[in-house]
Amino acid sequence: MTSNLRIRPARRAELDRLAGLIRNRLPDLMKSQSATQRDNIEKQLHRLLPDEALMLAIENRQLVGMAALDLDRARLMAMYLDPDAARAEATRRLVTTVERHARTFGIGRLFCTVKPQAWSFMERMGYEVAETPGDGEPVTLAKRLIDDAEPWEKEVAELHRELGIPSNYGVRYRLRLTPENAECVSIGTDIFDREIKLDKAAAEAWKAMKTDAQRSNIDLQPVSGFRTIGYQAGLLRKKLNGGMAIGKVLRTSAAPGYSEHHSGRALDLTAPGVAPLTAEFSMSRAYEWLKARAGMYGFHESFPNNNRHNIDWEPWHWCYHKHFDPRKA
């Protein structure tokens, strides 16, 4: 029975306990670390949180395993399994979840290094030898994740090759593949009189937030909402055809397949008298209101100044991240 088994990202409050577990239960890993690294295990784990790259296997409220994903090296790292509680199903689920997560960042091939006794298990999971080991030495294996990708993910990869987007785009910019939302609803028209759509929950939250802003004489105006992957590709082609270098393009626009707009949860906003999609919006009363109040409705600024995605500041871009209950507004 596996009904009580859950795989989820680690939480900040759990890091101290997890760091202690690594020190005590993963001696081989500790030997490979410098003294400074051993002292900073918790800080290293903390760096994994924004990308949800530290996964825990929980069964009957007990930690039975964990695995870390090194995005930059496309490597499954530091997998721990409780020898007394973990079962094969927990291991399979943990590995599969990490693989799926790696794929959302566009990783097409995932590596891992395991002890000889785990070799056969990983081969059954689809891994093949990447480096021939010596007798009794750990073996490095790899798996082609792209083979398990959805058709639309493969189409995105082909589109990126056509546009000259680096194959490690998702990892480099710490952005994830985002499927198109097929159930968006209309919220009216944007400032260009085009119909604009949002995810159903985001649309409810937007309606309440806009109404609240109006009470403070703030007129929030939508510029863009849901976009298809094809539309996003068109935006990039227009910039490239205009002579903009691909590096600059990717600092100003998300690559097709990776835009939050595909989810129907993202809104580009402006206000009367403000040029749309410009830094001018950051000096408006509307922006100050959003900074103070948008979080109450589940909207957050995705690309603030000096953001970790290395994307130019977009004070106009806000994304909905949680369910909003209009009855509590």
C-alpha positions as CSV (number, residue, x, y, z in Angstrom):
1,M,0.0,0.0,0.0
2,T,1.4,3.4,-0.9
3,S,-1.6,5.7,-0.2
4,N,0.1,7.4,2.6
5,L,3.3,8.1,0.7
6,R,3.8,11.8,-0.4
7,I,6.7,13.4,-2.2
8,R,6.9,17.2,-1.7
9,P,9.5,20.0,-1.6
10,A,11.3,20.7,1.6
11,R,10.3,23.7,3.7
12,R,12.5,26.3,5.3
13,A,11.6,25.3,8.9
14,E,12.8,21.7,8.2
15,L,16.4,22.7,7.1
16,D,18.0,22.4,10.5
17,R,16.8,18.8,11.0
18,L,17.6,17.9,7.4
19,A,21.2,19.3,7.7
20,G,21.7,17.2,10.9
21,L,20.4,14.1,9.0
22,I,22.8,14.6,6.2
23,R,25.8,15.0,8.6
24,N,24.8,11.8,10.5
25,R,23.5,9.6,7.8
26,L,25.5,10.4,4.6
27,P,29.1,9.9,5.7
28,D,30.3,9.4,2.1
29,L,28.9,12.8,1.1
30,M,30.5,14.4,4.1
31,K,34.0,13.0,3.2
32,S,33.8,14.7,-0.2
33,Q,33.0,18.1,1.4
34,S,35.5,20.6,2.8
35,A,35.3,21.6,6.5
36,T,33.7,24.8,5.5
37,Q,31.1,23.0,3.3
38,R,30.3,20.6,6.2
39,D,29.6,23.5,8.5
40,N,27.4,25.2,5.9
41,I,25.2,22.3,5.0
42,E,22.1,24.2,6.1
43,K,23.0,27.1,3.9
44,Q,23.6,24.8,0.9
45,L,20.1,23.3,1.5
46,H,18.6,26.8,1.8
47,R,19.9,27.6,-1.8
48,L,17.8,24.7,-3.1
49,L,14.5,26.0,-1.7
50,P,13.6,28.7,-4.4
51,D,13.8,26.0,-7.1
52,E,12.1,23.3,-5.0
53,A,15.2,21.2,-5.7
54,L,15.1,19.4,-2.3
55,M,12.5,16.7,-2.3
56,L,11.2,14.7,0.7
57,A,9.4,11.4,0.8
58,I,6.9,11.3,3.7
59,E,5.0,8.2,4.7
60,N,2.7,8.1,7.7
61,R,4.1,11.5,8.7
62,Q,7.6,10.1,8.9
63,L,10.5,11.2,6.7
64,V,11.6,8.1,4.8
65,G,13.8,9.6,2.1
66,M,15.1,12.8,0.5
67,A,16.9,13.7,-2.7
68,A,18.6,16.9,-3.9
69,L,18.7,18.1,-7.5
70,D,21.8,20.0,-8.7
71,L,20.2,22.0,-11.6
72,D,23.5,23.5,-12.8
73,R,25.1,20.1,-13.3
74,A,21.9,18.2,-14.2
75,R,22.6,15.8,-11.5
76,L,20.6,13.8,-8.9
77,M,22.5,14.4,-5.7
78,A,22.6,13.2,-2.1
79,M,19.7,10.8,-2.1
80,Y,19.0,9.5,1.4
81,L,16.7,6.6,2.3
82,D,15.8,5.5,5.8
83,P,17.1,1.9,6.0
84,D,14.4,1.0,8.4
85,A,11.3,2.7,6.9
86,A,11.9,3.3,3.2
87,R,10.5,0.8,0.7
88,A,11.3,0.4,-3.0
89,E,8.2,2.3,-4.0
90,A,9.4,5.3,-2.0
91,T,12.7,5.2,-3.9
92,R,10.9,4.9,-7.3
93,R,8.5,7.8,-6.5
94,L,11.3,10.0,-5.2
95,V,13.5,9.4,-8.3
96,T,10.6,9.9,-10.7
97,T,9.5,13.1,-9.0
98,V,13.1,14.5,-9.2
99,E,13.3,13.6,-12.9
100,R,9.9,15.2,-13.6
101,H,11.1,18.4,-11.8
102,A,14.4,18.5,-13.7
103,R,12.4,18.2,-16.9
104,T,10.4,21.4,-16.0
105,F,13.7,23.3,-16.2
106,G,14.4,21.9,-19.7
107,I,17.0,19.3,-18.5
108,G,17.0,16.6,-21.2
109,R,19.6,14.3,-19.6
110,L,20.0,13.7,-15.9
111,F,23.1,12.2,-14.2
112,C,23.7,10.4,-10.9
113,T,26.6,8.6,-9.2
114,V,25.6,5.6,-7.1
115,K,27.3,2.8,-5.2
116,P,27.6,-0.5,-7.0
117,Q,24.8,-2.1,-5.0
118,A,22.3,0.6,-6.3
119,W,23.5,0.1,-9.9
120,S,20.9,-2.5,-11.0
121,F,18.0,-0.5,-9.4
122,M,18.9,2.6,-11.3
123,E,19.2,0.6,-14.5
124,R,15.7,-0.6,-14.0
125,M,14.7,3.1,-13.6
126,G,16.1,3.7,-17.1
127,Y,19.6,4.9,-16.4
128,E,22.6,3.8,-18.4
129,V,26.3,3.8,-17.6
130,A,27.8,7.2,-18.5
131,E,31.4,6.5,-17.2
132,T,32.9,3.1,-16.8
133,P,33.8,2.6,-13.1
134,G,36.7,0.7,-11.6
135,D,36.1,-2.4,-9.5
136,G,34.0,-1.6,-6.5
137,E,33.9,2.2,-7.3
138,P,30.8,4.3,-7.6
139,V,29.2,4.3,-11.0
140,T,28.0,7.4,-12.9
141,L,24.7,6.8,-14.8
142,A,22.6,9.0,-17.0
143,K,19.0,9.0,-18.3
144,R,17.4,10.7,-21.3
145,L,14.6,12.7,-19.7
146,I,13.5,14.1,-23.1
147,D,12.2,10.6,-24.0
148,D,9.5,11.0,-21.3
149,A,8.6,14.5,-22.3
150,E,5.1,15.5,-23.4
151,P,4.7,16.3,-27.1
152,W,4.3,20.0,-26.4
153,E,7.6,20.0,-24.4
154,K,9.4,18.5,-27.4
155,E,7.9,21.1,-29.6
156,V,9.2,23.8,-27.3
157,A,12.7,22.3,-27.5
158,E,12.5,22.4,-31.3
159,L,11.2,25.9,-31.2
160,H,14.2,27.0,-29.0
161,R,16.6,25.4,-31.5
162,E,15.0,27.4,-34.3
163,L,15.2,30.7,-32.4
164,G,18.8,30.1,-31.1
165,I,17.8,29.9,-27.5
166,P,20.4,28.1,-25.4
167,S,19.6,24.5,-24.5
168,N,20.1,25.2,-20.8
169,Y,17.8,28.2,-20.8
170,G,15.5,27.0,-18.0
171,V,18.4,26.3,-15.7
172,R,20.3,29.5,-16.5
173,Y,17.3,31.7,-15.9
174,R,15.7,29.5,-13.2
175,L,12.5,29.4,-15.1
176,R,10.2,26.4,-15.6
177,L,8.2,25.1,-18.5
178,T,4.6,26.3,-18.2
179,P,1.9,24.5,-20.2
180,E,-0.8,26.5,-21.8
181,N,-4.0,26.9,-19.7
182,A,-6.9,25.7,-21.8
183,E,-9.6,26.9,-19.4
184,C,-9.0,30.6,-19.2
185,V,-12.0,33.0,-19.0
186,S,-12.5,36.4,-20.4
187,I,-12.0,39.4,-18.1
188,G,-12.9,42.0,-20.7
189,T,-10.5,44.0,-22.9
190,D,-7.0,45.4,-22.5
191,I,-5.9,48.9,-23.2
192,F,-5.6,48.0,-26.9
193,D,-9.2,46.8,-27.0
194,R,-8.2,43.2,-27.3
195,E,-10.0,40.5,-25.4
196,I,-7.9,39.4,-22.4
197,K,-8.2,36.1,-20.6
198,L,-7.0,34.7,-17.2
199,D,-7.1,31.5,-15.3
200,K,-10.5,31.2,-13.5
201,A,-9.1,31.7,-9.9
202,A,-6.8,34.5,-11.1
203,A,-9.7,36.2,-12.8
204,E,-11.7,36.2,-9.6
205,A,-8.8,37.6,-7.6
206,W,-8.1,40.3,-10.3
207,K,-11.7,41.5,-10.2
208,A,-11.6,41.9,-6.4
209,M,-8.2,43.5,-6.5
210,K,-9.2,46.0,-9.2
211,T,-12.3,46.9,-7.3
212,D,-10.3,47.5,-4.1
213,A,-7.8,49.7,-6.0
214,Q,-10.7,51.8,-7.3
215,R,-11.6,52.6,-3.7
216,S,-8.2,54.3,-3.5
217,N,-8.7,56.1,-6.8
218,I,-6.2,53.7,-8.5
219,D,-7.2,52.6,-12.0
220,L,-5.3,49.3,-12.8
221,Q,-5.4,48.7,-16.5
222,P,-4.5,45.3,-18.1
223,V,-2.0,45.2,-20.9
224,S,-1.6,41.5,-21.4
225,G,-2.9,38.3,-19.8
226,F,-2.9,34.7,-21.2
227,R,-0.6,34.1,-24.1
228,T,-0.1,31.0,-26.2
229,I,3.4,29.6,-26.8
230,G,3.1,30.5,-30.4
231,Y,2.3,34.1,-29.5
232,Q,5.3,34.3,-27.2
233,A,7.5,32.9,-30.0
234,G,6.2,35.7,-32.2
235,L,7.3,38.3,-29.7
236,L,10.8,37.0,-29.7
237,R,11.0,36.7,-33.5
238,K,9.9,40.4,-33.8
239,K,12.8,41.5,-31.5
240,L,15.3,39.2,-33.2
241,N,14.2,40.4,-36.7
242,G,14.7,44.0,-35.4
243,G,18.3,43.3,-34.8
244,M,18.3,42.6,-31.0
245,A,20.8,40.0,-29.9
246,I,19.4,36.9,-28.3
247,G,21.0,37.6,-25.0
248,K,19.3,40.9,-24.7
249,V,16.0,39.4,-25.9
250,L,16.1,36.8,-23.1
251,R,16.7,39.5,-20.5
252,T,13.5,41.3,-21.6
253,S,11.2,38.4,-22.6
254,A,10.7,34.9,-21.3
255,A,11.4,32.2,-23.9
256,P,8.3,30.5,-25.4
257,G,7.2,27.7,-23.2
258,Y,8.6,29.4,-20.1
259,S,6.4,32.5,-19.8
260,E,4.0,32.8,-16.8
261,H,1.5,34.2,-19.3
262,H,1.0,30.7,-20.6
263,S,-0.6,29.7,-17.3
264,G,-3.2,32.5,-17.5
265,R,-2.1,33.6,-14.0
266,A,0.1,36.5,-15.1
267,L,-1.0,40.1,-15.8
268,D,0.9,43.0,-17.3
269,L,-0.6,46.2,-15.8
270,T,-0.4,49.9,-16.4
271,A,-2.3,53.0,-15.3
272,P,-3.7,56.1,-17.1
273,G,-1.0,58.4,-18.3
274,V,1.8,55.8,-17.9
275,A,3.5,54.3,-21.0
276,P,2.8,50.6,-20.9
277,L,5.5,48.1,-20.3
278,T,8.1,50.7,-19.2
279,A,10.0,51.4,-16.0
280,E,7.8,54.6,-15.7
281,F,5.2,52.3,-14.1
282,S,7.5,51.9,-11.0
283,M,7.0,55.6,-10.3
284,S,3.2,55.5,-10.3
285,R,0.7,55.4,-7.4
286,A,-0.6,52.2,-9.0
287,Y,2.7,50.4,-8.5
288,E,3.0,51.6,-4.9
289,W,-0.5,50.4,-4.3
290,L,0.3,47.0,-5.8
291,K,3.4,46.6,-3.7
292,A,1.3,47.2,-0.6
293,R,-1.9,45.4,-1.4
294,A,-1.5,42.9,-4.3
295,G,-0.3,40.1,-2.0
296,M,-3.6,40.1,-0.2
297,Y,-5.2,38.9,-3.5
298,G,-2.5,36.4,-4.3
299,F,-0.6,38.5,-6.9
300,H,3.2,39.0,-6.6
301,E,5.7,40.9,-8.6
302,S,7.6,38.2,-10.5
303,F,10.7,40.1,-11.7
304,P,11.6,42.8,-9.2
305,N,14.8,44.8,-9.5
306,N,17.9,42.6,-9.3
307,N,15.8,39.4,-9.4
308,R,17.4,36.0,-9.3
309,H,16.2,35.1,-12.9
310,N,18.6,37.8,-14.4
311,I,15.6,39.3,-16.2
312,D,15.3,43.1,-16.5
313,W,13.0,44.7,-13.9
314,E,9.4,44.4,-14.9
315,P,7.3,46.4,-12.3
316,W,4.3,45.9,-14.5
317,H,4.3,42.0,-14.4
318,W,2.3,40.4,-11.6
319,C,1.4,36.8,-11.2
320,Y,-1.3,35.0,-9.2
321,H,0.1,32.3,-6.9
322,K,-2.6,31.1,-4.6
323,H,-6.3,30.5,-4.4
324,F,-8.3,33.6,-3.5
325,D,-11.6,33.4,-1.7
326,P,-13.7,36.5,-2.7
327,R,-15.9,36.0,0.4
328,K,-12.9,37.1,2.5
329,A,-12.2,40.2,0.5
